[in-house]
């Protein structure tokens, strides 16, 4: 009886204690195993994302140009000057030496080469010495742009005449040390000072924001409109949905060239159509005219023509992505709500305003975030359409011009850091205010 009572008491104690809490040993081992298996992938992804970003920050505080990407190195070209027809002929073994950099110094340059069999030096340069067939020359320090010719008179023997050897078969080895601006600890904020002091920087920043906001809004508006049109079933809807994807899946260089041809001021189809219909008197250079001035209520206003045309291209090219996401979300909305609203006498616009739009707010918010980031980083569209001219120069185009057109890699990286900073501020603002409303 006592044993039974003890067992009953123990069971009651366990029941009263409730189920075990916390993570058990088995679950801990499974978690460790999962993290161990995921660690290599996460490390690779982190390196792919972070290394270019860190490299860009590093270059932005360096006084570096395109020419500095290759460290200064001593270069030598070897050749024999003169003709050898018989034993005893005298020729010159010449080394053409230069510093690959026009500004950086190379310290302690040394040349080492193996002389061909049968060529006997008659005299050596004061900086050179010969050990067997190995020639060693201590050439000292080379200033930027240094060039010289090292000549060694030699005499050809019968062995060389019988079996001539090419002196270039043994490449001369050059050694030396130089400072590499990329790996040195020299830092400067001159790149950022140059970027912010530039007279056009704030104009370029304003154009970038204008292009991004209206390009993003246009793509979302067109995507929403297309989704509303193709939401209800009708004959040929599947084919039309597929055709709407063409702007997004087509190569950017193809569609950009098509727009340039269609809007050409001399042979473009749009200008010809507008002129023949009497809408305009002369051709319009959509991609080359900065602005069009007009008067409203006595005020002169300027419409940014080239920039607006590029924005129209941006909205047209990328609205299919918004269309797909919005349409997928619309198809998941319960139709009972629409039926109830229709029975209550709600108009189609009221159904959209009070049912569809609140249901689509989440996906529209996410699409706005993604499209804003992608559009702000967009380079190829503007570069192919206008090259950044006629008031369409954005920060991404400025990165290219600074780094490659002006060969100022540090300034280009500094502009890229500014792009990163703007997007970071926008993301913080989004998740602080807009994302909170959507439960993100």
N, C-alpha and C positions, 0 to 999 in steps of 0.2 A: 504493500500500500504506500509505503513511504517513497519507494522508487517511482511509482506512478504519479504521485503528487508532485515530486520534484520535476519530473518531465513536463507535467502540465504547467507548472509554474514557469519553467524555462520558455515553453512555447508561448505562454501568455506575455512574457516579458518581451520576446521578439516581436510579437504582434503589436504590442503597445509602442515599441520603439519605432515602428513604421519601416518603410523600405530604406535600403542603404542610400546614402547621399554621397556626392562627390564622384570622382572618376576612378574606376577600378584599375587594377594593375594591367588587365588585358587591354582595356581601352587606351591606357597610356602607351603600351607597347605598339599598338596599332597607330596611334598618333605619331609616335617617333618614327615608325617605319614610313608612314605617309610623307612626313616632312623630309626624311632622308631621300626618298625617291624624287620628291619635287625640287630638292635643293639645286641639283645641277641645272635644271631648266630655268629656275628662277634666277640663278646666278648668270646664266647666259643672257637672258632677257635684260637683266639689270645692266650688264656690261654693254649690250647693244644700245640701250637707251642712254645710259649715263656717260659712257666714254666720249662719244661725239659732243655731248653737251659740255662736259668738263673741258675737252680740248678747245671748244669755241670760247669758253670763258678764259682759258689760258692765253689763247692767241689775242684776245681783245685787249689785254694789258701788255702786249709786246710790240715794240717798234719793228714790225716785220712786214716785208713785202713779198711778192711772189718769188723774187730772185733768192730770197733767204730760205726758201723751203729746201733747197739743196745746199748743204754746208760747203764752205770753200774747200777745194781739193787741188793739189798740184797735178798738172797734166803734162805728159811728155809724148812727143812724136819722134820716132827714130828713123833715120834714113842714111844711105851712103851717097855722098856727093862725089861724082867722078865715075869714070869707066875703067874697069880692070880687064886688060887684054893679055897681059903676061905677068910672070912673077917679077916682083920688084916695083910694080906700078904703085904710085902713091895716090891715095884718096883720103877723104875726110869723113869720119863717122860723126854725124851731126844729130844733136838732140834739141828739138824745139820745145822750150819749156814755157809754161804760163800758169798764172793763178786764175782759177775759174771764176773767182769773185772780183768784182771791180772795186770793192770797198773794204773787204775784210782782209786782215793780215794772217798769213800762215807762218808759224814759227818752226824753226829747226827742220827745214826741208832737206831730205836726204834722198839721193838717187842711187839705186843699185841695179846693175845689169851684168849679164854674162856676155863677153865679147865672142864673136864667131871664131871658130878655129881657122887659123891661117891669116888672120888680120892682126898684125903686130903694131902696137902703138909706138910712134916715134917720140912723142912727148905728151905729157898730161897737163891738164889744167891744175893750177895751184891748189884748188879745192878737192882734187881727186887723188885717189891712190888705187893701185892694182895689186890684187892678191890672187896669183894664178891667172885665171881667166875672168875673175870677178872684179868689176869696176865699181868703186864706191866713191860718191862725191857728196861732200857736205856743203850744201848750197845756201845755208843761212836762212834768214827771215825774208819772206816775200811780202811786199806791200800789195794792196789791192790793185789789180790790173797789171801786175808784174809780168813781163815777157822778156825772154832772152834766148840766145842760141849757144849751146855748149858744143864746141868743135874739138874733136880729137883726131889729129893726123895719124893715119895708119898706113902700113905697107903690106901689100898682099904677097903671100908666099906661094910656092908652087902647089902646095896642098890645097890652098883656097882656089887656085885657078883650075885644078883638076876636079875639085868637088866644091863648087861655090855654095856657101850657106847664106840664107837670107837673114840679115840682122834682126828682122822683125819676128823671127821665130821665137826669140826670147824677149818678151815684153819687159821694158824697164819698170822697176818698182819704185814708186815715190812715196815717202812718208813725211808727215808733218802734223802739227797740231794747230787748231784754230778754235775760236769761240763760236759756238752756234747759238744764235739769238733765241731759238726756240727752246733750247734746253738750259739756257743761262738763268740766273736769278735776277736779271734786270727787268724791272716792271715800270710801267708808266701809264698814266691816265690821259696821255696826250691824244690817244685815239678817240676817247669819249669827248674830250674838249673840242677836237676837230669836228666831230659829228654834231654836237649841240651848238657850236658856234657858227655852223654853216647857215647861210641865209635862207636856204630852201628847206631846212630840216622840218620846221613846224608846218610848212605847206605840204610837204610829203606826208607827214603824220596825219594831217587833216584829210588829205586825199585817201590815205589808207583806211581811216575810220569810215569815211563817207562810202568808199567802195565796199567795205566789208559789211556795213550795216544794211545798205540798200541792196547789195547783192544777195545777202542772206535772206532779207525780208522778201525779195522778189522770188527767190527759189522756193521759199515756204508758201507764199501766196499762190504761185502757179501750181505747186504740188497739191495744195488743198483744193484748188479749183478743179484740177484734173481728177482728183479722187472723188469729188462730189459728182462729177459728170459720169464717171465710170463705175459708180457704186451700184446703181440699179441695173439689173440684167436687161440686155437687148441684143439683137442679132449683130454679130461681128464684134462684140465687146472684147473677146479674147485677142483678136487680131489687133484691135486698136490699142489695147494695153501693151502688146509687144512693140508696136510702132513708137509708142511714147518713150520707150527705153532707149531709142536710137541716140539721142544727144549725149546720154551718159556713157554708153558703151563704145561709141565711135572714137577713133584716135583723135586726140586734141589737135594735132597738127592738120588733120584733114578738115575738121569742122571749122577751125580758125581760118584756114586758107579759103574755105567756101564763103565764110562771112566777109572776108576781105574782098573777094571777087564780086560778090553780090552788091556790096556797098561801095564799090569803087566809084570815084567821082566822074570818071571819064567813060568807062564801059560797063558799069554796074547795072544790073537789072532794076534795082529799086529806084535809082536816080532816073533811069529812062522811063519807068512807069509813072513816077511823080511828075516828070516834065510833060509827058504826053497827056496826062490827065489834067494839066493846068494847075496842079497843086503848088508847084514851085516854078520860079522863072529860070533859075540857074542850078547847076548841080551842087550837091552838098558833099563835102568831104567829111564823112562821119567819123573816120578814125584819125583825121589830120587836123581838124578844126577844133581849137581849144574851147571856144564858147560862141553862143549865138545871143545877141542882144535884142531885147524887145521892150516895149513900153506897156505898162499896165497902170491906169489911173494917174498918168503923168510921171510915174517912176520908171527909171530905166533898170531893167533886170538883166542879168547874164545867166544863160543856161549852159552848164558844162556839157557840150555836145559829145566830145570824144569820150569823156569819162562815163557819161550816161550810156553811150553805145556799148562800152566795155561791160558796164553793169548789166545791161540787157543780155549780152552774150553769157555772162556768168549765171544769171537767173535761168536762161533757157537751157544751158548745158547741164545744170545740176538739179533742176526741179524733179527729174525722174526719181532720184533717191528719196526725196520727201514724199513724192507721190506713192511710192511703194509702201513706206512705213505708215503713212496716214491711211491709205486704203486698207491695209491689214488691220489697223486699229478700228476702223469704222465697221469692218465686217464682224468684229467681235462684240459690238454693242448689241445688247438685247433688243430685238425688234418689238417686244411687248411695250416698251416705253413709247415708241413712235405710234403704235396702234392706239394706245391710251390717249396720247396727246392729240391724235387726229380725231378721235371720238369726242374729245373736249372742244374741238373746233380750232385747234392751233394751226396756223398757217405754216407752209414749208420753212419760211424764214424764222418763225418763232421756234419751230422744232430744231432748226440748226442752232439758233442762239441759245436755247435753254437745255437742249439735250446733247447734240453732237459736239458743240464747242467745249463744254465742260469735260466731256469724255476724252476729247482730243488734246486737252491742255497739257497733259504729261508728255505725250510723244512730241508735241510741238515745242515744248520747252527743251527736251533733249536734242531735237533736231536743230534748234536755234544754237545751242551750245556747240555742237559738232560743226555745223556749217560756219559759224563765226570763226572758230579756230582754223578750219581748213581754208576759208576764204582769205583770212588775214595772212596766212602763209602762202597764198597762191602767187606763183611767179610766171609759170609758162603761158597762161592765157594772155596776160597783159603784154608779155615780151613778144609773143607771136603776133598779136594784133597791132600794137602801136610801138613796141620797143621802149615804152615808158615816156614817149613824147606826147605833146599836145595836152599836158596837164593830167596825165595818167600815171605818173611816176609814183609808185608806192614804196614802202620800206623794203620789201623783198627785192624789188628792182634795184633799189639803192645799194643793197648788199652786193649784188652782182657787179654794179658799176664801180663801187669802191674797191672791191677785191680783185676784179679781173680787168675792167676797162682802165682803171687808174693804178693797178698793180699794188694797191695798198691793202694788204690782207688784214692787217690789224684793224683798220677802220671798218672794213667789211664785217669783221667779227664783232666789232663794237655795235654796229647797227643791228646785227643778229641778236645780240644781247638785249638791245632795246625792244626788239620784236618779242623776245621771250618775256621781258618784264611787262609789256602791255598785255600779253595773253595771260600772264600770271595774275595781274590785277583784275582782269575781266573774270577769270575763273573764280577768284576769291569773292568778288562781288556777286557772281552768279550763285555760288553755293551758300553765301551768307544770306542772301535775300530771296532770289528767285527759286533756288533749289529747295529751300526750306518749305516753301508753299506746296511743292510737289512731293514732299516726303523723301527727298534725296539726302 
